[in-house]
Amino acid sequence: MKTRHFAQIVGLSALWGASFPLLRVAAPELGPWMLAGARVTLATLTLAVIMRVLRHQWPWQEWRLLGLLSLLTVVLPFVLFSWAALRLPAGYSALLNTTAVLFGTLSAAWFKEDSLTRRKLLGCLCGALGVGLIVQLGPVPINAHTLSAALACVGAAACYGFATPLMKRLTQRLEPLSLAAGIHLMAMVVILPGALLSWPQARFTAGGFAAVTVLGVLTSGLAYWVHLRIIRQVPPVAAMSPVFLIPVFGVTWGHLFLGEALSSGIFAGGALVLAATALVTGFNPLRSRPVAGPAP
């Protein structure tokens, strides 16, 4: 992996690290469906404007795959994570999101888009241990609410993981911007009816509006486009490695901007997470030649 790709992955992680705290702010105000609907609408509008400026064409010829990917990477994850945010702390959701790499590793090997190696499996294990130390998972009440929310997070992560090899293939035929815009447009058509039905129960506050704006424009629209650009250039499993760094940045933003205390496990956990990212991506700053991935 080239240094610029690794830097982009770190940048995405920093941006996505803010997503889970923002979900915790917006979900109680808007509700899961309204939050997902507003988020996907803002993302679609953002990408549509960029499409117009850059004069890209909408990829209608791939509507079947766009529909499938919209369900796996936008509709189900947006609704499931928004619903889980009502019941789980942000750190727990971010930790459970790291299982996307496990599902992605298996999916990429199944679709023959990437090889399943001991190094990558070791990286997945290190990442899971690292984020566990960072968020200092303690005992939580085991009841129907927490269990169902945890399963929702794992289900959303599984959707991301299984969809990544498919997105990798489609980025070889379509421009990442057109692909991102098409996926979000189709997702908006699916989510909006549920959002409109939940409109009367939503509370539109300044905090919720600010949170969903950042979620829609930055962490969904623009970040999704950048993510597809990375997927086009690197192996699928490497492109999913930002999920390991998300909890690191989530804790950092909380400390810098909210005054939250640093946990005792953040330094050891951060080291494990960085090691996991290097193992999964194959990035080595001391090596002049990038690690070769499968031919696109």
C-alpha positions in Angstrom: 0.0 0.0 0.0 1.3 3.5 -0.9 1.9 6.1 1.8 -0.9 8.3 0.4 -3.4 5.5 0.6 -2.4 4.9 4.2 -2.7 8.6 5.0 -6.2 8.6 3.4 -7.2 5.7 5.5 -6.1 7.5 8.7 -8.0 10.6 7.6 -11.2 8.6 7.0 -10.8 7.0 10.4 -10.5 10.4 12.0 -13.7 11.6 10.3 -15.6 8.4 10.9 -14.5 8.4 14.5 -16.9 11.3 15.1 -19.9 9.4 13.6 -20.8 7.3 16.7 -20.9 10.2 19.2 -22.9 12.2 16.6 -25.4 9.3 16.3 -25.8 9.4 20.1 -26.6 13.1 19.8 -29.0 12.9 16.9 -30.8 9.5 17.4 -32.8 10.5 20.5 -33.9 13.7 18.9 -34.9 12.5 15.4 -35.4 8.7 15.8 -33.7 6.0 13.8 -35.7 6.3 10.6 -35.8 10.1 10.5 -32.1 10.3 11.3 -31.2 7.8 8.5 -33.5 9.6 6.1 -32.0 13.0 6.7 -28.5 11.7 6.6 -28.9 9.9 3.3 -30.7 12.9 1.7 -27.9 15.3 2.7 -25.3 12.8 1.4 -27.2 12.4 -1.9 -27.6 16.1 -2.4 -23.9 16.7 -1.7 -22.8 14.1 -4.2 -25.3 15.2 -6.8 -23.9 18.8 -6.6 -20.3 17.5 -7.1 -21.5 15.3 -9.9 -23.1 18.3 -11.6 -19.9 20.4 -11.2 -17.6 17.7 -12.5 -20.1 16.7 -15.2 -20.2 13.0 -14.3 -23.0 10.8 -15.6 -25.4 8.8 -13.4 -24.6 5.0 -13.6 -28.1 3.8 -14.4 -26.9 0.8 -16.4 -25.8 -0.8 -13.1 -29.0 -0.3 -11.3 -29.3 -3.8 -10.0 -25.9 -3.8 -8.3 -26.5 -0.2 -7.1 -29.7 -1.4 -5.4 -28.0 -4.3 -3.7 -25.1 -2.1 -2.5 -27.4 0.6 -1.3 -29.1 -1.9 0.9 -25.9 -3.4 2.2 -23.8 -0.2 2.7 -26.4 2.5 3.4 -29.9 1.5 4.1 -29.4 -1.3 6.6 -26.2 0.1 8.4 -27.7 3.6 8.7 -31.0 2.4 10.3 -29.3 -0.3 12.4 -26.6 1.9 13.9 -29.1 4.7 14.4 -31.4 2.3 16.3 -28.5 0.9 18.3 -27.4 4.4 19.3 -30.5 4.7 21.4 -29.4 1.7 23.5 -25.6 1.4 23.4 -22.8 3.8 24.3 -20.8 5.1 21.3 -17.7 3.2 22.3 -19.5 -0.1 22.2 -21.0 0.5 18.8 -17.6 1.5 17.5 -16.0 -1.6 18.9 -18.7 -3.9 17.4 -18.2 -2.1 14.0 -14.7 -3.5 13.8 -16.2 -7.0 13.1 -16.7 -5.6 9.6 -13.1 -6.5 8.9 -13.6 -10.1 9.9 -16.6 -10.4 7.6 -14.8 -8.5 4.9 -11.8 -10.8 5.1 -13.9 -13.9 4.6 -16.0 -12.3 1.9 -12.9 -11.0 0.0 -11.4 -14.5 0.1 -14.7 -16.1 -1.0 -15.0 -13.7 -4.0 -11.3 -14.2 -4.8 -10.6 -10.5 -4.5 -8.0 -11.0 -1.8 -6.0 -13.7 -0.1 -6.7 -15.0 3.4 -3.4 -15.0 5.2 -2.3 -15.5 8.8 -0.9 -12.0 8.8 -4.4 -10.5 8.1 -6.2 -12.8 10.5 -3.6 -11.8 13.2 -4.3 -8.1 12.3 -8.0 -8.6 12.9 -7.3 -10.2 16.3 -4.9 -7.4 17.3 -7.5 -4.8 16.2 -10.2 -6.3 18.3 -8.0 -6.5 21.3 -6.8 -3.0 20.8 -10.2 -1.4 20.6 -11.3 -3.4 23.6 -8.5 -1.8 25.7 -9.3 1.6 24.4 -12.9 1.7 25.2 -12.3 -0.4 28.4 -15.3 -2.6 27.9 -16.8 -3.4 31.3 -19.8 -5.4 32.4 -23.0 -4.2 30.8 -26.5 -5.4 31.8 -27.4 -8.3 29.7 -31.0 -7.8 28.7 -33.1 -7.8 25.5 -32.3 -4.1 24.8 -28.5 -4.4 24.9 -28.4 -7.8 23.2 -30.6 -6.6 20.4 -28.6 -3.4 19.9 -25.3 -5.4 19.9 -26.7 -7.7 17.3 -27.9 -4.7 15.2 -24.3 -3.4 15.2 -22.8 -6.7 14.2 -25.4 -7.0 11.5 -24.6 -3.6 10.1 -20.9 -4.4 10.2 -21.5 -7.7 8.4 -23.3 -5.8 5.7 -20.3 -3.5 5.2 -17.9 -6.5 5.2 -19.8 -8.6 2.7 -20.4 -5.7 0.3 -16.7 -4.5 0.1 -15.6 -7.1 -2.5 -18.6 -6.2 -4.6 -17.8 -2.5 -4.4 -14.2 -3.3 -5.4 -15.4 -5.0 -8.6 -17.8 -2.2 -9.5 -15.2 0.5 -9.0 -13.3 -1.1 -11.9 -16.2 -0.2 -14.2 -17.6 3.0 -12.7 -16.1 6.2 -11.4 -16.2 6.3 -7.6 -18.1 9.6 -7.6 -20.9 8.2 -9.8 -21.0 5.0 -7.9 -21.3 6.8 -4.5 -24.0 9.1 -5.8 -26.0 6.3 -7.4 -25.9 4.2 -4.2 -27.0 7.0 -2.0 -29.8 8.0 -4.4 -31.3 4.5 -4.4 -30.9 4.3 -0.7 -32.8 7.6 -0.3 -35.7 6.2 -2.2 -35.9 3.2 0.2 -35.4 5.1 3.4 -37.5 8.2 2.9 -41.0 6.5 3.3 -40.0 5.3 6.7 -38.5 8.7 7.6 -41.7 10.5 6.6 -43.9 8.1 8.7 -41.7 8.9 11.7 -41.7 12.6 11.1 -44.4 13.5 13.7 -42.3 11.9 16.5 -39.1 13.7 15.6 -37.8 16.6 17.6 -35.8 19.1 15.5 -33.3 20.7 17.8 -30.2 22.7 16.9 -27.9 20.0 18.3 -29.7 17.3 16.3 -29.7 19.3 13.1 -25.9 20.1 13.4 -25.1 16.4 14.1 -27.1 15.1 11.2 -25.6 17.7 8.9 -22.1 16.6 9.7 -23.2 12.9 9.4 -24.8 13.5 6.0 -22.4 15.9 4.2 -19.1 14.8 5.6 -19.1 11.3 7.2 -21.6 9.9 4.6 -21.4 11.7 1.3 -17.8 12.9 1.0 -16.2 10.2 3.1 -18.1 7.5 1.1 -16.7 8.9 -2.2 -13.1 9.0 -0.8 -13.6 5.4 0.5 -14.5 4.2 -2.9 -11.5 5.9 -4.4 -9.3 4.0 -1.9 -11.1 0.7 -2.6 -10.3 1.1 -6.3 -6.6 1.2 -5.6 -6.0 -1.3 -2.7 -7.2 -4.8 -1.8 -10.7 -4.9 -0.2 -9.5 -6.0 3.3 -6.9 -3.1 3.4 -9.7 -0.7 2.4 -11.7 -1.8 5.4 -8.9 -1.2 7.9 -10.2 2.3 9.0 -12.7 0.6 11.3 -9.8 -0.4 13.6 -8.8 3.3 14.0 -12.3 4.7 14.5 -12.4 4.0 18.3 -9.0 5.6 18.7 -10.1 8.9 17.1 -13.5 8.7 18.9 -11.7 8.7 22.3 -9.3 11.4 21.1 -12.1 13.8 19.9 -13.9 13.2 23.2 -10.8 14.2 25.2 -9.9 17.2 23.1 -13.3 18.8 22.6 -15.4 17.4 25.4 -12.8 17.2 28.2 -13.3 13.4 28.6 -10.5 11.7 30.6 -8.2 9.4 28.7 -8.6 5.8 29.7 -5.7 3.8 31.1 -5.8 1.4 28.2 -5.6 3.9 25.4 -1.9 3.8 24.9 -1.6 0.0 24.8 -4.8 -0.3 22.8 -3.6 2.4 20.4 -0.4 0.5 19.8 -2.3 -2.7 19.1 -4.6 -0.9 16.7 -1.8 0.7 14.8 -0.1 -2.7 14.6 -3.4 -4.3 13.4 -3.8 -1.6 10.6 -0.2 -2.3 9.4 -0.8 -6.1 9.4 -4.1 -5.8 7.5 -3.0 -3.2 5.0 0.5 -4.4 4.5 1.8 -0.8 5.0 5.4 -0.5 6.0 7.0 3.0 5.9 10.5 1.5 5.8 9.8 -0.3 2.6 10.2 1.6 -0.6 8.0 -0.7 -2.7 4.3 -1.0 -1.9 2.9 -4.4 -1.1 1.3 -5.8 -4.2 -2.3 -6.7 -4.1 -4.4 -8.8 -6.4 -4.6 -7.5 -10.0 -7.7 -5.3 -10.5 
